[in-house]
Amino acid sequence: MKVVIIGNGGVGELLVEYICREGHNVTVIDEDASTVDAVVNKYDVMGIIGNGSSVYTQKEAGMESADLVIAVSPSDEVNIICCMIARRLGAKHSIARVRDPEYLNQNTFMCRELGIDMIVNPEYEAARDGAKLVRFPAAMKLDKFAQGRVEVAEIFIGENHPLANIALKDFKAKFSTNALICAIRRGDEAFIPAGDFVIRSGDYVSLTASRADITDLFVKIGAINKNNKIKNVMILGGGRMTKYLAQALCDDYKIKIIEEDLDICDELSKDYPKCDIIHGDPADPDVLVEEGIDSIDVCIPITHDDSENIIMSLFAKTRNVDKVISYISASYVKLAETSGVDTHITPKITVVAKVLGYVRGLANAKERGSKSGIKALYNIANNSVEALEFDVAEDFEGLSIPLRDIKLKRNLLIAAIIRGGQVIYPNGQSTIEIGDNVIVVAASNRLSNLNNILA
């Protein structure tokens, strides 16, 4: 496919990297000559220096033959205009990054009336991820499929963890669980593990099952104490993601927000009267102690400074806060993990995964016309493994065949089948039928439709 990306900032360059890996023809438009030169030299893509909202610049980029335009400049309004112009010039599909909370309730209108196929909002998507982890704090990462019927949860295996030194073939019987261990990250390597794989301390383990089954397992291994419920949440920083988090959580938890800018504090107080807004430096340990960090259940550092977020996370851990969720950029992930930050969210990676799922779906429709396409895609195991949800249509070549008789590609497993609203944990006798939703976990296979799982 021909993909045009307008805006070569942090999200733009990540999109270039991931979409180039998919083998597509990428053109980048940006007004900054140095960033265009850098991305052209690094990824061997076509670069155009110019204003992405200019008709002439878009024509120079060959927009009339583009399959997809993705506008991720710093300005919401410019991104919307870019997509509108691109569609008029002949681009078949368009995605716009729109970040302002005021636009959030207008997504349907913009998609329907302005010809934009997808609106992506990194802060909103990342805030949703944070809210899920507040509601289920035993997980380090949590993704939902099939309208929440199936979840993929990641946990860290520390010293003396109940799962340490357990072989996968013994896991289900030992803990009497339906949960499936679908991926393991050990150091810089990720595995789709076989039955003889032994879990070790230091591993990051991804499990898939229904929320009830995952909760049951977490209770058995001591990761959840049903008597200790989350009540108090402290958010450090008052930016855009804080607003989305406050909106998602304020009805169910006692929220305290600490922000250094007085004007932002006033705005937050007006918009979120249920929250306790504190004017102070969220990076000052004395302020955090004075505001009761020692009695907080969840602490969420969410400033614009990655290193500051990591430092605040580590301080919160020294005060025995049960759950710390830090928002950081992709380049700080390894530093965060080696420093002891247990849970982190990377907004740019979150939105890139959402866009990548859309790109895969378009490529599948263009090249193969398959109806059994991607419904959702999430990166797990530090982006080394993908968990995907597929709709099953009549063109799936493995329909009604027992799984034991289907030859699947390596480094891949079928984690769950959803049929009529019920979750099926597949075995050799299970079959895949029209109308099912199938959850597939795969390493480095770049699946775009369900037939891609077949060897």
N, C-alpha and C positions, 0 to 999 in steps of 0.2 A: 504494500500500500504506500501511497504518497502521503506523508504527514508533515504539516507545517506547524511549527511551534513559535508563537509570538511571545517574546520575553525570555531572556536567558539568565534569570536570577537563580536562586537556590532550587526552586521547584522546576524551573525550566530546564536546567542542566541535568537534574535527576531524571526528568522525563526523556531527555535526549539519550542518556545512558541506557535506560531500561528499554526504550522503544527501538534503539539501534540493536540491542541484543536480540530483539524479535525478528530482525532481518528486514525492517521496513526502510524505505527511502525517506530520509528526514531532511527538512530545510528549516533553518533557524533564522528568525528575524529579531534584531535588536538594534537600538540606536548607539550602543556602546561598541565601538570598533574593536577595542581590546578584548572584550568578552566574546565577541563573535569569532575573532581570530583564534582565541584559545579553544573554543569548543570545536571549531572546524579542524584544527590540528589534532585535537585529542580523539575525536570520534569519526573523523572522515565524513562529515556531513556538509551539505551546502549551506553557506552563510550569506545573509543579506543584511547590510548595514542600512537601517532606515526606520521610519515610523511605521509600526505595524498597522496603524489605523488609516494609513494612506492607501488610496486605491492604486496608485502607481507602484508603491512598494509591494503590495500584494500581487499585482500583475507580474512584477519582476520575479516574484517567488513562484510563479506558475499556479496561482490559486485556483484558476479555472479548471485545473485537472486534479486538484487535491481531493483525496478521499476523506481527510480529516484535518481540521484546524483546531489547535489548542492554544487559547489565549491566556497567558499567565503573567502578564505585565503587572507592575505594582498597583495599577489603577483599575478598580472595578469597572468604571464607566468606559475606559479605553478597551477593556476586554470584551465588554458587551458590544461596543461599536465594531471592533475587529471581527467578531463572529458574524454580525449582521452584514458587513461588507463582504466578507468571505463567502457567505451563502449566496449573496446576490451575484458574485462573480462566478459562482459555479461549484464551490466546495460542497461536497456531499453531506458532510456532518461537521458539527462544531461543539467544542467544550470551552466553557469560560470559567476562570477562577473568579468568584465573587465573594468577598470576605465581610462586607459591612453587614452587621446584624439587621439593619433596616431592610435589607433585600431578602432576608431569609424567608419571609412569608410571601414573597413575590416570585419564588422560583417557578411555580406552575405557570404563572402568567408569562414570564420571560421565555420559558421553553415553548409554550404554545403559540404566543403571539410574535415573538422575535426570532423564531427559528433556531433557537439554541437547544441542542440535544441533551446536554448535561451541564448542570451547574455544580462546581466543586468548591467547597469551603474548608480549607485545611483546619482552621481553628474550631469550626463547628464539629467536624468529624473527630478531631483529637479530643475535644471536650466530651463527646459522646463516649469515646473509649475510656476517658477518665471516670466518667459517671458510672460506667459498667463495673469498673474496678472498685469503686467506693461501695457499690452494692454487693460485690462479691470479692472481698479483699484478700481471700486466700490465694487467688491467682495473681501471677505477675503480668499476664497478658490474657485477654479474653476476647474471642471473636464469636459471633452468632451466625448461624445458618438456619434456613427454613423457618423464618419468622420466629427465631428463638428456640425452636424445638431441639436443635443440636448446637452444642458449643464446643469450641476448642480452647482449652485452658492450659497455660504454661506454668510450671512450678520449678523451683530450684531445689536440687537435692544437696542439702548440707551434710555436715558430719553427723553421724548417728541417725540420719533420716530413715524412717521405716521402709522406704523403697530402695535404699542403698543396698547393693549386692544381691538384688533380686533379679533372677532371669525372667525374661518376658513370658516364657512358657509356663511359669509358676504364678504369674501375677494375678490372673483372674481368680484362680482357685484360692490363693492365699488370702485375698481380700474380699472374696465373694462379691465381685463387682462386674457390672456391664461395661465400665469404662474401658476404652481402648487406648493404649499408648501408641501414638501414630508417628511421632518424630522425637528424636533425641539430639541435642546439640552438646558436643563435647569439645571444648576449646574452639578452634576455628572450623571444625568438621561437623556436618549434620548427617544424620542417618535416618532412613526408614527402616526400623530395626526388625530383625527376624526373631524367631522364638528363642534362639540360644543367646541372644544379646543380653548382657548383664549390665544393669544400671549401676553407676558408680557415683560416689560423692563428687560434687562439682558439676554434674550433668544438669542441663536444662531439659525438662521432660514436658512434651506436649501431649495432652490427653483429649480425647473426643468422646462425647456422650451427651445425654440430656442433662439439663441443669440438675434434676433430681438425683440422677446417678452420680454426677460429679460431686455434688454436695455430700451424698452418702459416703463416697470414697474419702473425701476430705475430712469428714468426721472420724472415720476409721483410722486415718493416719495422723490425726491430731492437728490438722491444718485449720480446722474450724472448731470453735467452742460455741455451741448454740446459746450458751448463757451470756456470752459477751457480744452484744450487738453494737454496731457502729451508731454513735449518737452525735459526736462532735467532729467537725471537719474544719481545718484551718487552711486557707488558701493564701499563698504569699505572692502578692502582685495583683494588680487590678486591670490587666489588659483585656483584649477582646475575648480570649479563651475563658478568662475568669467570668465574664458575663454569661457565656454559654453554660459554664459549669454551675454558676449560681442559679440560673434559670432551671436547670435540670434537677438540682438537689435541694433547693431551699424549702420545698414543701415537706421533705422527709427527714431532714437533718438540721442540726443547729450549725449554721455556717458563720465563721469569722474570717473576714478578709482584711489583710494588712497591706496598705498601699502608701507609698511615700508622697505621691502627688495629691495635693489637697483638692484640686478641681476634680480629679478622677474620683476621689472619695465622696465628694458632694454628689456627683453623678450617680455613683453606685448606690448611695443612700436613698436617692429618689427612685431609682429603678428597681431596687431590691430591698424594700423596707423590712422584710423578714430576716435579712442578714445583718450581722453585727460588723459595721465597717470601722476599721481602726486606721487613723492617720499616723503612720510611723514607717521606719525603715525595715522592710521585711528581711533584710540581710543582717540586722543587728541582733546578736544573741540576747542582749539585755531586753530588747523589746519583745522578743519571742517568749522569754521566760516570764516577763511581766504580764504578757497577754495569755498565759496559761498553757504553753505548749506541753507541759508535763501532764496535762489532763486531756490532751487531744487524742482521738482515735485514729484520724487520718490527717496527714499533712501533705499539701500539694504545692511545692515551689513551681511558680509559673511566670517568672519574670522574663524579660527579653535577653537576659545574660545567661548563657549556658553554664559557664563556670560558677556563677553565683547560685544557680539552681542546684548544682551538684554539691556545693559547699553547704547550702541550707539543708539539703537532704541528709547529708552526713551528720550535721548538727542535730537534726530531728531524731536520727537513729540513736545518738548518744543520750537523748532524753527519753529513750524507750517508747517512742511513738510506734504503735503497732504496725501501721501501714504508711509508707511514704511513696508518693507517686510524683516523679520528676519529669518535667517536659524539657527535652533537649533536642539538639539537631543531630543529624546522622553522624557527623564527624566526632561527636562526643560519646557515642554509645560504648565503645570499648573502654574509654577512660571511666565512664560511670560504673560499668560492671566491675572493673578491676579495683575501683575505689570502695565498692560495697553498697552502691545504690541498687536496691533490690528490684524496683519497678520503674520503668521509664517509658515515655511515649514520645514518638518522633512525628510531629504533624505532617512534615513533607513526605515521609515514607507512607503514611496513612493515605494521603490523597493520591500519591503515585500508584499505589496498589489499586485504588478505585478506578483510576483512568486506565490502567493496564488491563483490567478486566473488560472494560468497554472496547479497547483497541483489539483485544483477542476476539471478542464477539464480532466486531466488524470484519476482521480478517477472515474469520471462519465463514461468515455470510458471503463475502466477496469471492473467496477462493473455492469453497466447497459447497456452500449453500446448505450446510447441515442445520437442522432444526434443534438438535440436541446440544444447545450452546450453554455458555457460562452465564450463571445467574449472579454469582458472587465470587470474589477472589480475595484472599488474605495472605499476607506473608507471615510465616512463622519461623521459628528456629533462627532468629536474627536474619531474616530475609533469605535464608538458604533453601527453604522448603515452602511450597505453596499449598494452601488448602482451598479447594474450589468446590463450588456447588453447581451442578448441572441439572437442567431440565431434561427429561427423557422423552424423546419423540419417536415416531415410527421408523426413522432412518437409523436408529442405533443398531449396529450389526450384531450385538450380543443379546438381543431381546429374548427373554424366556429361557435362556440357557443357564443351567446351574453354574455358579461361579467356579466350581472345581474343574469345569470343562472349558473355561475361557482362559486363553493364554494372555496374561497382562504384561505390560512392559516392566522392566526392572525399576527398582527404587520408587515403587508406587503401591498404594493400597486403597481399597474401597473401605472408608471408615464408617459409613452409615447409608441406609436407604430410607427415605421418608415416603410412606405410602398411605394415602387417606388420612394424613395428619398424625400417623403413628410412626415412631422410630423403630427401624429394624436394624439390629446389629448383625451384619451378614456373616454367614458361614458358607461352607462348600455347597450346601444344598440351596442357598438363596438364589433368587433370580432377580433381574432388573426388568421392569415392565413399563409400558407407555404410561405417562402421567406421573411417574415417580420423580423424586428429587434425589440425586446421588451426591454424597460428599466424598471427594477424592483428595488424598494427600499425596503429593508427588515432589520429588527432588529433581530439578534441572530438566524437566520434560517439556515445559512451556506449552501446556495443553490449551487448545482453543475450542475443542468440542469433545464430546464423550467418546467418540470413536477413536480419539487419539490415545486412549488408555490401552487399546488392543495391540498386542505385539505383531 
